[in-house]
Amino acid sequence: MSFARRPRLLCLLCQSRAFSISYRLLAEQGASARKATTTNTQSTKAATTTTSSPAPPKILPDSPLADAPRAYGKRVEKFTPKPLSRPIGMPFPPQPGENTGIDRRTLKQRRDDFVNYEKHLKRREELKSKISRPYFRDWGNLQFHKGKTFIAPPRPFKGDLSLFFPNLYGQTLLKSDRNPRDTTPTLQGKISVVSVFSSVWAENQAKSFVAKENNPELDSILEQNKDVAQRIWINIEENTMKAWLIKLFIGSIRSRIGEPNWGRYFVVRRGVSDDIRESIGLLNSSVGYVYLVDSECRIRWAGSGPSEDHEREGLIKGVQRLLDEAKNSKKS
Protein backbone atom coordinates (compact mmCIF):
# COMPACT_ATOMS: atom_id res chain seq x y z
CA MET A 1 0.00 0.00 0.00
CA SER A 2 1.38 3.42 -0.90
CA PHE A 3 1.43 6.51 1.40
CA ALA A 4 1.10 9.89 -0.33
CA ARG A 5 3.05 12.11 2.15
CA ARG A 6 5.47 9.60 3.57
CA PRO A 7 8.96 11.13 4.01
CA ARG A 8 11.81 9.66 2.09
CA LEU A 9 13.98 8.85 5.06
CA LEU A 10 11.50 6.83 7.05
CA CYS A 11 13.07 4.34 9.40
CA LEU A 12 12.41 0.67 8.99
CA LEU A 13 10.62 0.47 12.34
CA CYS A 14 8.08 3.10 11.32
CA GLN A 15 7.59 1.39 7.98
CA SER A 16 6.83 -1.94 9.68
CA ARG A 17 4.39 -0.26 12.10
CA ALA A 18 2.58 1.47 9.25
CA PHE A 19 2.36 -1.78 7.28
CA SER A 20 1.03 -3.73 10.28
CA ILE A 21 -1.68 -1.19 11.05
CA SER A 22 -2.75 -1.00 7.42
CA TYR A 23 -2.87 -4.78 7.13
CA ARG A 24 -4.97 -5.06 10.28
CA LEU A 25 -7.44 -2.45 9.05
CA LEU A 26 -7.81 -4.26 5.74
CA ALA A 27 -8.31 -7.59 7.52
CA GLU A 28 -11.01 -6.12 9.79
CA GLN A 29 -12.80 -4.60 6.81
CA GLY A 30 -12.72 -7.95 4.96
CA ALA A 31 -14.05 -9.84 7.99
CA SER A 32 -16.92 -7.36 8.35
CA ALA A 33 -17.82 -7.79 4.70
CA ARG A 34 -17.75 -11.58 4.94
CA LYS A 35 -19.88 -11.49 8.11
CA ALA A 36 -22.49 -9.33 6.42
CA THR A 37 -22.55 -11.64 3.39
CA THR A 38 -22.93 -14.73 5.61
CA THR A 39 -25.77 -13.09 7.57
CA ASN A 40 -27.64 -12.24 4.36
CA THR A 41 -27.16 -15.79 3.03
CA GLN A 42 -28.41 -17.36 6.26
CA SER A 43 -31.46 -15.11 6.37
CA THR A 44 -32.21 -15.98 2.74
CA LYS A 45 -31.90 -19.72 3.47
CA ALA A 46 -34.09 -19.38 6.55
CA ALA A 47 -36.74 -17.58 4.55
CA THR A 48 -36.57 -20.22 1.84
CA THR A 49 -36.76 -23.05 4.40
CA THR A 50 -39.70 -21.39 6.12
CA THR A 51 -41.50 -20.95 2.83
CA SER A 52 -40.88 -24.50 1.55
CA SER A 53 -41.15 -26.38 4.87
CA PRO A 54 -43.59 -29.31 4.72
CA ALA A 55 -46.78 -29.40 6.70
CA PRO A 56 -46.44 -30.78 10.25
CA PRO A 57 -47.22 -34.50 10.53
CA LYS A 58 -50.60 -35.58 11.78
CA ILE A 59 -50.71 -36.49 15.43
CA LEU A 60 -52.14 -39.97 15.83
CA PRO A 61 -54.25 -40.74 18.92
CA ASP A 62 -52.75 -42.87 21.63
CA SER A 63 -53.18 -46.58 21.12
CA PRO A 64 -55.87 -48.15 23.34
CA LEU A 65 -53.32 -50.87 24.11
CA ALA A 66 -50.64 -48.49 25.39
CA ASP A 67 -51.65 -48.78 29.06
CA ALA A 68 -52.96 -52.36 28.94
CA PRO A 69 -51.41 -54.75 31.51
CA ARG A 70 -48.81 -57.15 30.16
CA ALA A 71 -46.87 -60.16 31.36
CA TYR A 72 -43.70 -58.07 31.28
CA GLY A 73 -42.74 -54.53 32.13
CA LYS A 74 -44.05 -52.44 35.00
CA ARG A 75 -46.91 -53.84 37.02
CA VAL A 76 -50.22 -52.03 36.47
CA GLU A 77 -52.25 -51.03 39.52
CA LYS A 78 -55.35 -49.63 37.79
CA PHE A 79 -56.69 -50.26 34.30
CA THR A 80 -59.90 -49.64 32.40
CA PRO A 81 -60.17 -51.13 28.88
CA LYS A 82 -60.70 -48.68 26.03
CA PRO A 83 -62.49 -49.19 22.70
CA LEU A 84 -60.31 -49.94 19.70
CA SER A 85 -60.00 -46.59 17.95
CA ARG A 86 -57.86 -47.81 15.05
CA PRO A 87 -56.93 -51.09 13.34
CA ILE A 88 -54.55 -53.58 14.91
CA GLY A 89 -52.44 -56.20 13.20
CA MET A 90 -49.24 -56.79 11.26
CA PRO A 91 -48.13 -54.23 8.64
CA PHE A 92 -47.46 -56.78 5.87
CA PRO A 93 -49.60 -59.58 4.40
CA PRO A 94 -48.88 -63.01 5.92
CA GLN A 95 -46.94 -65.60 3.95
CA PRO A 96 -46.90 -69.39 4.48
CA GLY A 97 -43.68 -70.43 6.18
CA GLU A 98 -43.50 -67.40 8.47
CA ASN A 99 -43.47 -67.65 12.29
CA THR A 100 -42.98 -71.41 12.33
CA GLY A 101 -40.46 -71.32 15.17
CA ILE A 102 -38.27 -73.76 13.21
CA ASP A 103 -34.59 -72.91 12.83
CA ARG A 104 -33.93 -73.26 9.09
CA ARG A 105 -30.41 -71.79 9.10
CA THR A 106 -27.58 -73.64 7.43
CA LEU A 107 -24.46 -74.69 9.34
CA LYS A 108 -22.56 -71.75 7.86
CA GLN A 109 -25.26 -69.31 8.93
CA ARG A 110 -25.30 -70.77 12.43
CA ARG A 111 -21.51 -70.45 12.65
CA ASP A 112 -21.65 -66.82 11.45
CA ASP A 113 -24.34 -66.03 14.01
CA PHE A 114 -22.35 -67.78 16.74
CA VAL A 115 -19.37 -65.44 16.27
CA ASN A 116 -21.57 -62.33 15.79
CA TYR A 117 -21.34 -60.31 19.01
CA GLU A 118 -24.33 -58.07 18.20
CA LYS A 119 -26.61 -61.07 17.78
CA HIS A 120 -25.29 -62.45 21.06
CA LEU A 121 -26.34 -59.23 22.79
CA LYS A 122 -29.76 -59.32 21.14
CA ARG A 123 -30.31 -62.94 22.17
CA ARG A 124 -29.16 -62.10 25.69
CA GLU A 125 -31.79 -59.36 25.96
CA GLU A 126 -34.49 -61.77 24.76
CA LEU A 127 -33.51 -64.35 27.36
CA LYS A 128 -33.36 -61.72 30.10
CA SER A 129 -36.85 -60.55 29.16
CA LYS A 130 -38.26 -64.10 29.35
CA ILE A 131 -36.52 -65.00 32.60
CA SER A 132 -37.57 -61.79 34.36
CA ARG A 133 -41.29 -62.24 33.63
CA PRO A 134 -43.38 -63.14 36.68
CA TYR A 135 -45.03 -66.50 36.10
CA PHE A 136 -48.41 -65.51 37.58
CA ARG A 137 -48.55 -61.97 36.14
CA ASP A 138 -51.16 -62.90 33.51
CA TRP A 139 -53.37 -64.50 36.14
CA GLY A 140 -52.94 -61.45 38.36
CA ASN A 141 -54.04 -59.17 35.52
CA LEU A 142 -57.38 -60.97 35.38
CA GLN A 143 -58.47 -58.76 38.27
CA PHE A 144 -58.96 -55.92 35.78
CA HIS A 145 -62.38 -56.52 34.22
CA LYS A 146 -61.73 -60.29 34.07
CA GLY A 147 -58.70 -59.72 31.88
CA LYS A 148 -60.44 -57.69 29.17
CA THR A 149 -57.66 -56.00 27.19
CA PHE A 150 -59.78 -53.73 24.97
CA ILE A 151 -63.39 -53.11 24.02
CA ALA A 152 -64.46 -54.23 20.56
CA PRO A 153 -65.28 -51.48 18.03
CA PRO A 154 -68.98 -50.91 17.23
CA ARG A 155 -68.38 -51.44 13.49
CA PRO A 156 -65.66 -53.13 11.42
CA PHE A 157 -62.62 -51.24 10.21
CA LYS A 158 -62.38 -50.19 6.57
CA GLY A 159 -60.62 -52.72 4.38
CA ASP A 160 -58.05 -50.33 2.92
CA LEU A 161 -57.00 -49.20 6.41
CA SER A 162 -56.98 -52.60 8.13
CA LEU A 163 -53.83 -54.49 9.09
CA PHE A 164 -53.10 -58.20 8.73
CA PHE A 165 -53.49 -61.32 10.83
CA PRO A 166 -50.12 -63.12 11.09
CA ASN A 167 -49.34 -66.55 9.76
CA LEU A 168 -49.15 -69.18 12.50
CA TYR A 169 -47.97 -72.77 12.32
CA GLY A 170 -49.50 -75.70 14.15
CA GLN A 171 -50.96 -79.17 14.04
CA THR A 172 -54.64 -79.70 13.26
CA LEU A 173 -57.06 -82.38 14.44
CA LEU A 174 -57.07 -84.24 11.13
CA LYS A 175 -56.35 -87.95 11.45
CA SER A 176 -55.23 -88.29 7.83
CA ASP A 177 -52.57 -85.57 8.05
CA ARG A 178 -50.82 -85.05 11.38
CA ASN A 179 -48.12 -82.74 10.01
CA PRO A 180 -48.19 -79.09 11.14
CA ARG A 181 -49.49 -76.58 8.62
CA ASP A 182 -49.79 -72.83 8.11
CA THR A 183 -52.93 -70.91 8.99
CA THR A 184 -52.75 -68.47 6.05
CA PRO A 185 -53.97 -70.88 3.31
CA THR A 186 -56.98 -71.70 5.49
CA LEU A 187 -57.81 -68.02 6.03
CA GLN A 188 -57.35 -66.84 2.46
CA GLY A 189 -60.45 -66.57 0.32
CA LYS A 190 -62.97 -66.80 3.17
CA ILE A 191 -64.44 -64.68 5.94
CA SER A 192 -63.13 -66.13 9.20
CA VAL A 193 -64.15 -65.72 12.82
CA VAL A 194 -60.90 -66.64 14.60
CA SER A 195 -60.83 -67.64 18.27
CA VAL A 196 -57.40 -67.47 19.94
CA PHE A 197 -56.86 -68.90 23.42
CA SER A 198 -54.33 -70.73 25.60
CA SER A 199 -56.42 -72.26 28.39
CA VAL A 200 -59.91 -73.47 29.19
CA TRP A 201 -60.66 -70.16 30.91
CA ALA A 202 -59.62 -68.24 27.79
CA GLU A 203 -61.53 -70.61 25.52
CA ASN A 204 -64.72 -70.01 27.49
CA GLN A 205 -64.22 -66.27 27.12
CA ALA A 206 -63.88 -66.66 23.36
CA LYS A 207 -67.01 -68.82 23.34
CA SER A 208 -68.96 -65.95 24.90
CA PHE A 209 -68.58 -64.18 21.52
CA VAL A 210 -69.14 -67.01 19.05
CA ALA A 211 -70.73 -70.07 20.69
CA LYS A 212 -74.21 -71.07 19.57
CA GLU A 213 -75.69 -70.77 23.05
CA ASN A 214 -74.26 -67.25 23.50
CA ASN A 215 -74.63 -65.87 19.98
CA PRO A 216 -77.21 -67.92 18.05
CA GLU A 217 -77.63 -65.27 15.35
CA LEU A 218 -73.94 -65.44 14.44
CA ASP A 219 -74.06 -69.24 14.34
CA SER A 220 -77.05 -69.05 12.01
CA ILE A 221 -75.27 -66.63 9.65
CA LEU A 222 -72.17 -68.81 9.50
CA GLU A 223 -74.29 -71.92 8.91
CA GLN A 224 -76.13 -70.27 6.01
CA ASN A 225 -72.91 -69.04 4.37
CA LYS A 226 -70.62 -72.05 4.70
CA ASP A 227 -69.13 -71.46 1.27
CA VAL A 228 -67.72 -68.02 2.17
CA ALA A 229 -67.62 -67.91 6.00
CA GLN A 230 -66.03 -70.16 8.61
CA ARG A 231 -64.83 -70.48 12.19
CA ILE A 232 -61.16 -70.97 13.10
CA TRP A 233 -59.74 -72.17 16.42
CA ILE A 234 -56.12 -71.36 17.39
CA ASN A 235 -54.93 -72.94 20.62
CA ILE A 236 -51.53 -71.48 21.54
CA GLU A 237 -49.71 -73.72 24.00
CA GLU A 238 -45.98 -73.22 24.39
CA ASN A 239 -45.76 -75.27 27.58
CA THR A 240 -44.66 -78.83 26.83
CA MET A 241 -46.68 -80.42 29.63
CA LYS A 242 -49.89 -78.63 28.68
CA ALA A 243 -49.36 -79.48 25.02
CA TRP A 244 -49.07 -83.14 26.03
CA LEU A 245 -52.39 -82.85 27.91
CA ILE A 246 -54.02 -81.47 24.75
CA LYS A 247 -52.83 -84.53 22.84
CA LEU A 248 -54.17 -86.74 25.60
CA PHE A 249 -57.68 -85.23 25.31
CA ILE A 250 -57.64 -84.62 21.57
CA GLY A 251 -60.46 -87.12 21.09
CA SER A 252 -62.86 -85.08 23.20
CA ILE A 253 -61.89 -81.93 21.28
CA ARG A 254 -62.66 -83.68 17.99
CA SER A 255 -66.08 -84.76 19.18
CA ARG A 256 -66.87 -81.31 20.55
CA ILE A 257 -66.18 -79.25 17.42
CA GLY A 258 -67.28 -81.82 14.83
CA GLU A 259 -65.41 -83.55 12.03
CA PRO A 260 -65.98 -80.81 9.39
CA ASN A 261 -63.96 -78.43 11.58
CA TRP A 262 -60.97 -80.68 12.32
CA GLY A 263 -58.83 -79.00 9.69
CA ARG A 264 -59.59 -75.55 11.15
CA TYR A 265 -58.44 -76.23 14.70
CA PHE A 266 -54.73 -75.41 15.14
CA VAL A 267 -52.51 -76.26 18.11
CA VAL A 268 -49.62 -73.79 17.90
CA ARG A 269 -46.51 -74.68 19.90
CA ARG A 270 -44.06 -71.94 18.93
CA GLY A 271 -43.52 -68.92 16.70
CA VAL A 272 -45.77 -66.41 18.50
CA SER A 273 -43.26 -63.65 19.23
CA ASP A 274 -43.70 -60.56 21.39
CA ASP A 275 -43.95 -58.44 18.24
CA ILE A 276 -46.92 -60.49 17.08
CA ARG A 277 -48.60 -60.24 20.47
CA GLU A 278 -48.12 -56.48 20.59
CA SER A 279 -49.36 -56.01 17.03
CA ILE A 280 -52.62 -57.94 17.35
CA GLY A 281 -53.29 -57.12 21.01
CA LEU A 282 -52.67 -60.64 22.31
CA LEU A 283 -51.30 -59.31 25.59
CA ASN A 284 -52.58 -61.86 28.11
CA SER A 285 -52.18 -65.59 27.58
CA SER A 286 -54.98 -66.26 30.09
CA VAL A 287 -57.55 -64.26 28.11
CA GLY A 288 -59.54 -65.31 25.05
CA TYR A 289 -59.52 -63.19 21.89
CA VAL A 290 -61.75 -63.17 18.81
CA TYR A 291 -60.81 -61.68 15.43
CA LEU A 292 -62.93 -61.10 12.35
CA VAL A 293 -60.61 -61.67 9.37
CA ASP A 294 -61.61 -61.03 5.77
CA SER A 295 -60.63 -63.02 2.68
CA GLU A 296 -57.34 -61.09 2.39
CA CYS A 297 -56.29 -61.93 5.98
CA ARG A 298 -57.01 -58.40 7.23
CA ILE A 299 -58.29 -57.91 10.79
CA ARG A 300 -61.56 -56.02 10.42
CA TRP A 301 -62.81 -56.41 14.00
CA ALA A 302 -61.46 -57.73 17.31
CA GLY A 303 -62.74 -58.55 20.79
CA SER A 304 -61.18 -59.68 24.05
CA GLY A 305 -62.18 -61.21 27.36
CA PRO A 306 -65.81 -61.91 28.23
CA SER A 307 -68.20 -60.46 25.66
CA GLU A 308 -70.81 -57.80 26.21
CA ASP A 309 -74.14 -57.41 24.41
CA HIS A 310 -72.99 -54.56 22.16
CA GLU A 311 -69.83 -56.45 21.25
CA ARG A 312 -71.76 -59.49 20.07
CA GLU A 313 -74.00 -57.20 18.04
CA GLY A 314 -70.92 -55.52 16.56
CA LEU A 315 -69.50 -58.90 15.54
CA ILE A 316 -72.76 -59.83 13.80
CA LYS A 317 -72.83 -56.52 11.93
CA GLY A 318 -69.20 -57.01 10.94
CA VAL A 319 -69.82 -60.46 9.49
CA GLN A 320 -72.86 -59.22 7.57
CA ARG A 321 -70.89 -56.31 6.17
CA LEU A 322 -68.09 -58.57 4.97
CA LEU A 323 -70.65 -60.88 3.37
CA ASP A 324 -72.15 -57.91 1.54
CA GLU A 325 -68.68 -56.84 0.38
CA ALA A 326 -68.00 -60.35 -0.92
CA LYS A 327 -71.31 -60.39 -2.84
CA ASN A 328 -70.64 -56.97 -4.36
CA SER A 329 -67.14 -57.98 -5.43
CA LYS A 330 -68.56 -61.05 -7.20
CA LYS A 331 -71.11 -58.93 -9.04
CA SER A 332 -68.48 -56.47 -10.19
C-alpha positions as CSV (number, residue, x, y, z in Angstrom):
1,M,0.0,0.0,0.0
2,S,1.4,3.4,-0.9
3,F,1.4,6.5,1.4
4,A,1.1,9.9,-0.3
5,R,3.0,12.1,2.1
6,R,5.5,9.6,3.6
7,P,9.0,11.1,4.0
8,R,11.8,9.7,2.1
9,L,14.0,8.8,5.1
10,L,11.5,6.8,7.1
11,C,13.1,4.3,9.4
12,L,12.4,0.7,9.0
13,L,10.6,0.5,12.3
14,C,8.1,3.1,11.3
15,Q,7.6,1.4,8.0
16,S,6.8,-1.9,9.7
17,R,4.4,-0.3,12.1
18,A,2.6,1.5,9.3
19,F,2.4,-1.8,7.3
20,S,1.0,-3.7,10.3
21,I,-1.7,-1.2,11.0
22,S,-2.8,-1.0,7.4
23,Y,-2.9,-4.8,7.1
24,R,-5.0,-5.1,10.3
25,L,-7.4,-2.5,9.0
26,L,-7.8,-4.3,5.7
27,A,-8.3,-7.6,7.5
28,E,-11.0,-6.1,9.8
29,Q,-12.8,-4.6,6.8
30,G,-12.7,-7.9,5.0
31,A,-14.1,-9.8,8.0
32,S,-16.9,-7.4,8.3
33,A,-17.8,-7.8,4.7
34,R,-17.7,-11.6,4.9
35,K,-19.9,-11.5,8.1
36,A,-22.5,-9.3,6.4
37,T,-22.6,-11.6,3.4
38,T,-22.9,-14.7,5.6
39,T,-25.8,-13.1,7.6
40,N,-27.6,-12.2,4.4
41,T,-27.2,-15.8,3.0
42,Q,-28.4,-17.4,6.3
43,S,-31.5,-15.1,6.4
44,T,-32.2,-16.0,2.7
45,K,-31.9,-19.7,3.5
46,A,-34.1,-19.4,6.6
47,A,-36.7,-17.6,4.6
48,T,-36.6,-20.2,1.8
49,T,-36.8,-23.0,4.4
50,T,-39.7,-21.4,6.1
51,T,-41.5,-21.0,2.8
52,S,-40.9,-24.5,1.6
53,S,-41.1,-26.4,4.9
54,P,-43.6,-29.3,4.7
55,A,-46.8,-29.4,6.7
56,P,-46.4,-30.8,10.2
57,P,-47.2,-34.5,10.5
58,K,-50.6,-35.6,11.8
59,I,-50.7,-36.5,15.4
60,L,-52.1,-40.0,15.8
61,P,-54.2,-40.7,18.9
62,D,-52.7,-42.9,21.6
63,S,-53.2,-46.6,21.1
64,P,-55.9,-48.1,23.3
65,L,-53.3,-50.9,24.1
66,A,-50.6,-48.5,25.4
67,D,-51.7,-48.8,29.1
68,A,-53.0,-52.4,28.9
69,P,-51.4,-54.8,31.5
70,R,-48.8,-57.2,30.2
71,A,-46.9,-60.2,31.4
72,Y,-43.7,-58.1,31.3
73,G,-42.7,-54.5,32.1
74,K,-44.0,-52.4,35.0
75,R,-46.9,-53.8,37.0
76,V,-50.2,-52.0,36.5
77,E,-52.3,-51.0,39.5
78,K,-55.4,-49.6,37.8
79,F,-56.7,-50.3,34.3
80,T,-59.9,-49.6,32.4
81,P,-60.2,-51.1,28.9
82,K,-60.7,-48.7,26.0
83,P,-62.5,-49.2,22.7
84,L,-60.3,-49.9,19.7
85,S,-60.0,-46.6,17.9
86,R,-57.9,-47.8,15.0
87,P,-56.9,-51.1,13.3
88,I,-54.5,-53.6,14.9
89,G,-52.4,-56.2,13.2
90,M,-49.2,-56.8,11.3
91,P,-48.1,-54.2,8.6
92,F,-47.5,-56.8,5.9
93,P,-49.6,-59.6,4.4
94,P,-48.9,-63.0,5.9
95,Q,-46.9,-65.6,4.0
96,P,-46.9,-69.4,4.5
97,G,-43.7,-70.4,6.2
98,E,-43.5,-67.4,8.5
99,N,-43.5,-67.6,12.3
100,T,-43.0,-71.4,12.3
101,G,-40.5,-71.3,15.2
102,I,-38.3,-73.8,13.2
103,D,-34.6,-72.9,12.8
104,R,-33.9,-73.3,9.1
105,R,-30.4,-71.8,9.1
106,T,-27.6,-73.6,7.4
107,L,-24.5,-74.7,9.3
108,K,-22.6,-71.8,7.9
109,Q,-25.3,-69.3,8.9
110,R,-25.3,-70.8,12.4
111,R,-21.5,-70.4,12.7
112,D,-21.6,-66.8,11.5
113,D,-24.3,-66.0,14.0
114,F,-22.4,-67.8,16.7
115,V,-19.4,-65.4,16.3
116,N,-21.6,-62.3,15.8
117,Y,-21.3,-60.3,19.0
118,E,-24.3,-58.1,18.2
119,K,-26.6,-61.1,17.8
120,H,-25.3,-62.4,21.1
121,L,-26.3,-59.2,22.8
122,K,-29.8,-59.3,21.1
123,R,-30.3,-62.9,22.2
124,R,-29.2,-62.1,25.7
125,E,-31.8,-59.4,26.0
126,E,-34.5,-61.8,24.8
127,L,-33.5,-64.4,27.4
128,K,-33.4,-61.7,30.1
129,S,-36.9,-60.6,29.2
130,K,-38.3,-64.1,29.3
131,I,-36.5,-65.0,32.6
132,S,-37.6,-61.8,34.4
133,R,-41.3,-62.2,33.6
134,P,-43.4,-63.1,36.7
135,Y,-45.0,-66.5,36.1
136,F,-48.4,-65.5,37.6
137,R,-48.5,-62.0,36.1
138,D,-51.2,-62.9,33.5
139,W,-53.4,-64.5,36.1
140,G,-52.9,-61.4,38.4
141,N,-54.0,-59.2,35.5
142,L,-57.4,-61.0,35.4
143,Q,-58.5,-58.8,38.3
144,F,-59.0,-55.9,35.8
145,H,-62.4,-56.5,34.2
146,K,-61.7,-60.3,34.1
147,G,-58.7,-59.7,31.9
148,K,-60.4,-57.7,29.2
149,T,-57.7,-56.0,27.2
150,F,-59.8,-53.7,25.0
151,I,-63.4,-53.1,24.0
152,A,-64.5,-54.2,20.6
153,P,-65.3,-51.5,18.0
154,P,-69.0,-50.9,17.2
155,R,-68.4,-51.4,13.5
156,P,-65.7,-53.1,11.4
157,F,-62.6,-51.2,10.2
158,K,-62.4,-50.2,6.6
159,G,-60.6,-52.7,4.4
160,D,-58.0,-50.3,2.9
161,L,-57.0,-49.2,6.4
162,S,-57.0,-52.6,8.1
163,L,-53.8,-54.5,9.1
164,F,-53.1,-58.2,8.7
165,F,-53.5,-61.3,10.8
166,P,-50.1,-63.1,11.1
167,N,-49.3,-66.5,9.8
168,L,-49.1,-69.2,12.5
169,Y,-48.0,-72.8,12.3
170,G,-49.5,-75.7,14.1
171,Q,-51.0,-79.2,14.0
172,T,-54.6,-79.7,13.3
173,L,-57.1,-82.4,14.4
174,L,-57.1,-84.2,11.1
175,K,-56.3,-87.9,11.4
176,S,-55.2,-88.3,7.8
177,D,-52.6,-85.6,8.1
178,R,-50.8,-85.1,11.4
179,N,-48.1,-82.7,10.0
180,P,-48.2,-79.1,11.1
181,R,-49.5,-76.6,8.6
182,D,-49.8,-72.8,8.1
183,T,-52.9,-70.9,9.0
184,T,-52.7,-68.5,6.0
185,P,-54.0,-70.9,3.3
186,T,-57.0,-71.7,5.5
187,L,-57.8,-68.0,6.0
188,Q,-57.4,-66.8,2.5
189,G,-60.4,-66.6,0.3
190,K,-63.0,-66.8,3.2
191,I,-64.4,-64.7,5.9
192,S,-63.1,-66.1,9.2
193,V,-64.1,-65.7,12.8
194,V,-60.9,-66.6,14.6
195,S,-60.8,-67.6,18.3
196,V,-57.4,-67.5,19.9
197,F,-56.9,-68.9,23.4
198,S,-54.3,-70.7,25.6
199,S,-56.4,-72.3,28.4
200,V,-59.9,-73.5,29.2
201,W,-60.7,-70.2,30.9
202,A,-59.6,-68.2,27.8
203,E,-61.5,-70.6,25.5
204,N,-64.7,-70.0,27.5
205,Q,-64.2,-66.3,27.1
206,A,-63.9,-66.7,23.4
207,K,-67.0,-68.8,23.3
208,S,-69.0,-66.0,24.9
209,F,-68.6,-64.2,21.5
210,V,-69.1,-67.0,19.1
211,A,-70.7,-70.1,20.7
212,K,-74.2,-71.1,19.6
213,E,-75.7,-70.8,23.0
214,N,-74.3,-67.3,23.5
215,N,-74.6,-65.9,20.0
216,P,-77.2,-67.9,18.1
217,E,-77.6,-65.3,15.3
218,L,-73.9,-65.4,14.4
219,D,-74.1,-69.2,14.3
220,S,-77.0,-69.1,12.0
221,I,-75.3,-66.6,9.6
222,L,-72.2,-68.8,9.5
223,E,-74.3,-71.9,8.9
224,Q,-76.1,-70.3,6.0
225,N,-72.9,-69.0,4.4
226,K,-70.6,-72.0,4.7
227,D,-69.1,-71.5,1.3
228,V,-67.7,-68.0,2.2
229,A,-67.6,-67.9,6.0
230,Q,-66.0,-70.2,8.6
231,R,-64.8,-70.5,12.2
232,I,-61.2,-71.0,13.1
233,W,-59.7,-72.2,16.4
234,I,-56.1,-71.4,17.4
235,N,-54.9,-72.9,20.6
236,I,-51.5,-71.5,21.5
237,E,-49.7,-73.7,24.0
238,E,-46.0,-73.2,24.4
239,N,-45.8,-75.3,27.6
240,T,-44.7,-78.8,26.8
241,M,-46.7,-80.4,29.6
242,K,-49.9,-78.6,28.7
243,A,-49.4,-79.5,25.0
244,W,-49.1,-83.1,26.0
245,L,-52.4,-82.9,27.9
246,I,-54.0,-81.5,24.8
247,K,-52.8,-84.5,22.8
248,L,-54.2,-86.7,25.6
249,F,-57.7,-85.2,25.3
250,I,-57.6,-84.6,21.6
251,G,-60.5,-87.1,21.1
252,S,-62.9,-85.1,23.2
253,I,-61.9,-81.9,21.3
254,R,-62.7,-83.7,18.0
255,S,-66.1,-84.8,19.2
256,R,-66.9,-81.3,20.5
257,I,-66.2,-79.2,17.4
258,G,-67.3,-81.8,14.8
259,E,-65.4,-83.5,12.0
260,P,-66.0,-80.8,9.4
261,N,-64.0,-78.4,11.6
262,W,-61.0,-80.7,12.3
263,G,-58.8,-79.0,9.7
264,R,-59.6,-75.5,11.1
265,Y,-58.4,-76.2,14.7
266,F,-54.7,-75.4,15.1
267,V,-52.5,-76.3,18.1
268,V,-49.6,-73.8,17.9
269,R,-46.5,-74.7,19.9
270,R,-44.1,-71.9,18.9
271,G,-43.5,-68.9,16.7
272,V,-45.8,-66.4,18.5
273,S,-43.3,-63.7,19.2
274,D,-43.7,-60.6,21.4
275,D,-43.9,-58.4,18.2
276,I,-46.9,-60.5,17.1
277,R,-48.6,-60.2,20.5
278,E,-48.1,-56.5,20.6
279,S,-49.4,-56.0,17.0
280,I,-52.6,-57.9,17.4
281,G,-53.3,-57.1,21.0
282,L,-52.7,-60.6,22.3
283,L,-51.3,-59.3,25.6
284,N,-52.6,-61.9,28.1
285,S,-52.2,-65.6,27.6
286,S,-55.0,-66.3,30.1
287,V,-57.5,-64.3,28.1
288,G,-59.5,-65.3,25.0
289,Y,-59.5,-63.2,21.9
290,V,-61.7,-63.2,18.8
291,Y,-60.8,-61.7,15.4
292,L,-62.9,-61.1,12.3
293,V,-60.6,-61.7,9.4
294,D,-61.6,-61.0,5.8
295,S,-60.6,-63.0,2.7
296,E,-57.3,-61.1,2.4
297,C,-56.3,-61.9,6.0
298,R,-57.0,-58.4,7.2
299,I,-58.3,-57.9,10.8
300,R,-61.6,-56.0,10.4
301,W,-62.8,-56.4,14.0
302,A,-61.5,-57.7,17.3
303,G,-62.7,-58.5,20.8
304,S,-61.2,-59.7,24.0
305,G,-62.2,-61.2,27.4
306,P,-65.8,-61.9,28.2
307,S,-68.2,-60.5,25.7
308,E,-70.8,-57.8,26.2
309,D,-74.1,-57.4,24.4
310,H,-73.0,-54.6,22.2
311,E,-69.8,-56.5,21.2
312,R,-71.8,-59.5,20.1
313,E,-74.0,-57.2,18.0
314,G,-70.9,-55.5,16.6
315,L,-69.5,-58.9,15.5
316,I,-72.8,-59.8,13.8
317,K,-72.8,-56.5,11.9
318,G,-69.2,-57.0,10.9
319,V,-69.8,-60.5,9.5
320,Q,-72.9,-59.2,7.6
321,R,-70.9,-56.3,6.2
322,L,-68.1,-58.6,5.0
323,L,-70.7,-60.9,3.4
324,D,-72.1,-57.9,1.5
325,E,-68.7,-56.8,0.4
326,A,-68.0,-60.4,-0.9
327,K,-71.3,-60.4,-2.8
328,N,-70.6,-57.0,-4.4
329,S,-67.1,-58.0,-5.4
330,K,-68.6,-61.1,-7.2
331,K,-71.1,-58.9,-9.0
332,S,-68.5,-56.5,-10.2
